[in-house]
Amino acid sequence: MKFQLHRCTAPCIGASSQEAYREQAKEARLFLEGKRDELKSRLETAMWQAAEHSAFELAARYRDSLQQLDAWFTKQKAATVDQEDTDLYGSAVLDGRACVHRLVMREGRMVGRHEYVLEEVESFDGAVLAEVLQRVYAEEPVPARILVEQEPEHIELLRDWLGTLRGSKPFLHVPQRGEKVELLQMAQENARLALERKFEPARLNQAVLEGLQAFLGLAHLPRRMECFDISHGQGREVVASCVVFTDGVPDRQAYRRFKMTNEQNDDFANMHEAITRRFSRLQREGKELPDLLLIDGGLGQLHAAEAALQALGLDSQERASLAKKEELVFRPGFSEPLRIPKSSPVLQLLQRIRDEAHRFAITYHRALRAKRTLQTELTQIPGVGEATAKKLLQAFGSVQAVREAEAEQLIGVVGAAAAKKVEAWRVDSVPARGAGD
C-alpha cells in the first residue's frame, strides 16, 4: 500500500533492486549528515539521465525531490550563512546533575548533536566547562570556532592547547547577539530537556509515591511494593506471582513465582499459601519486608493474606488489595473500600503493578499447562521421550497436527524409528466407530 502511495520503494517485494536500494540508503545518509551539495549533485545527475532516456515521470520525481531538499534546508532553524566549522555548547543543571549539549555545525549547517551528563555538579562554571572541552577534544577534531555560554577557566591556556591539536588556534568566544546567541539558547534548552527526560521521571515517581502514602494512610513512603496474584485453569496448574516495584519502577530481578503445593480452585487458600511461603522466607533470611503488600483481588483475598501474616506475627505489615471490576482499594481498618479517581497517577501506578503481577502469573501458568500437555499426550507414546515430543511440537505446532502429519513428514523430523512409534500410537488412539456412525 505504501508503495502504491509512493511512500516506499518496496525492496521487500522486489519493486526496487538491491543496487537501487543501496543508492537510496546512501542518499538518506547524505541528507541526515546535512551534505546538501553532494546530495543535490546526485539527484540532478539522476534527473538529467532520466530525461535523456525519456523517463519524464521519473525525472519529475527527482525534480520534486530537489525542490523539497532546498525548501528543507532553507527553513532549517540551525542553518547559517557562516561556513566555518563551529561547535556550540549549552548547559543546564538539575538536582546535582549537569548536562552539556553540543551542536555540531559543518559548512553552515547543523550535522550533529551530542550530550554529556556530569554527576555531582551544583553549578556549571568556567572550570567545569574547561574540563568538558578538554575531554571532548582529546578524542575529536577541533573545529575552527567554538562558541560557549560563558568564558572557560584559563581560557588562554585552553586556547593554546586546542591550537596544538588543530595546528592553529580556534576562535573560542562567548557570543553576545544575533543568530549565534539563538543557537546557544537552543543548545541550553536541549540540555534542559535531556536532563528532564532522563531524570525527571524519578521526581515524578516520588510525588506519586507520596500521594499513595497519603491516600492509604501509610506510616512510611512505599518505596518497595510487592504484589501477588493467583492464576490457574479450573484448579489445575495453580501458580502465584510476586512482582516487586522499587521507587515506582519494576525490579524484575526480585520477581518470584510459586507453584502451589495443593492444586485447588480456591483463590483464598492459594493466596494464604503464597503469602506464607514468601514472608516466612523473608523472615528466615532476615531480609527487609516490603513497605506495602498489594493483593490482586477484593476483600476475600485481602483477608486471606492478613490471616497468613498474622500467623507469622506480621500484623503490622502494611497491606491493601485492588479489585479489578470497579478498581476499588480495600484497606484494613476501613469499613468501606476506597475510590481513587481514574485519572489519578496514584491509581494508575497501582493498576500498573497489579497488571504486571497478573501478566507474570498467567505466563507461568501457561508454561506449566504447555508442559503438562507435552507430558500427558506425546510422552505417553511408548518409546517417545520429552526430547522427541518437543521436536514434534516445535515442528507441527500442536498434538492434533502431529496426528494429521504425513509419515514422510514425521520421518523428516524425528527419524524412521520414532516415526514408526508415532504411527502406531495414531492408529491405536483413533476411536472405534460404531455401525450407526
C-alpha positions, 0 to 999 in steps of 0.5 A: 500500500505504501508503495502504491502511495509512493511512500516506499520503494518496496525492496521487500517485494522486489519493486526496487533492486538491491543496487537501487536500494543501496543508492537510496540508503546512501542518499538518506545518509547524505541528507541526515549528515546535512551534505546538501551539495553532494546530495543535490549533485546526485539527484540532478545527475539522476534527473538529467539521465532520466530525461535523456532516456525519456523517463519524464515521470521519473525525472519529475520525481527527482525534480520534486525531490530537489525542490523539497531538499532546498525548501528543507534546508532553507527553513532549517532553524540551525542553518547559517550563512557562516561556513566555518566549522563551529561547535556550540555548547549549552548547559543546564543543571538539575538536582546535582546533575549537569548536562552539556549539549553540543551542536555540531555545525559543518559548512553552515549547517547543523550535522550533529548533536551530542550530550554529556551528563556530569554527576555531582555538579551544583553549578556549571562554571568556567572550570567545569566547562574547561574540563568538558572541552578538554575531554571532548577534544582529546578524542575529536577534531577541533573545529575552527570556532567554538562558541560557549555560554560563558568564558572557560577557566584559563581560557588562554591556556585552553586556547593554546592547547586546542591550537596544538591539536588543530595546528592553529588556534580556534576562535573560542568566544562567548557570543553576545547577539544575533543568530549565534546567541539563538543557537546557544539558547537552543543548545541550553534548552536541549540540555534542559530537556535531556536532563528532564527526560532522563531524570525527571521521571524519578521526581515524578515517581516520588510525588506519586509515591507520596500521594499513595502514602497519603491516600492509604494512610501509610506510616512510611513512603512505599518505596518497595511494593510487592504484589501477588496474584493467583492464576490457574485453569479450573484448579489445575496448574495453580501458580502465584506471582510476586512482582516487586516495584522499587521507587515506582519502577519494576525490579524484575530481578526480585520477581518470584513465582510459586507453584502451589503445593495443593492444586485447588480452585480456591483463590483464598487458600492459594493466596494464604499459601503464597503469602506464607511461603514468601514472608516466612522466607523473608523472615528466615533470611532476615531480609527487609519486608516490603513497605506495602503488600498489594493483593490482586483481588477484593476483600476475600483475598485481602483477608486471606493474606492478613490471616497468613501474616498474622500467623507469622506475627506480621500484623503490622505489615502494611497491606491493601488489595485492588479489585479489578471490576470497579478498581476499588482499594480495600484497606484494613481498618476501613469499613468501606473500600476506597475510590481513587479517581481514574485519572489519578497517577496514584491509581494508575501506578497501582493498576500498573503493578497489579497488571504486571503481577497478573501478566507474570502469573498467567505466563507461568501458568501457561508454561506449566499447562504447555508442559503438562500437555507435552507430558500427558499426550506425546510422552505417553507414546511408548518409546517417545521421550520429552526430547522427541515430543518437543521436536514434534511440537516445535515442528507441527505446532500442536498434538492434533497436527502431529496426528494429521502429519504425513509419515514422510513428514514425521520421518523428516523430523524425528527419524524412521524409528520414532516415526514408526512409534508415532504411527502406531500410537495414531492408529491405536488412539483413533476411536472405534466407530460404531455401525450407526456412525 
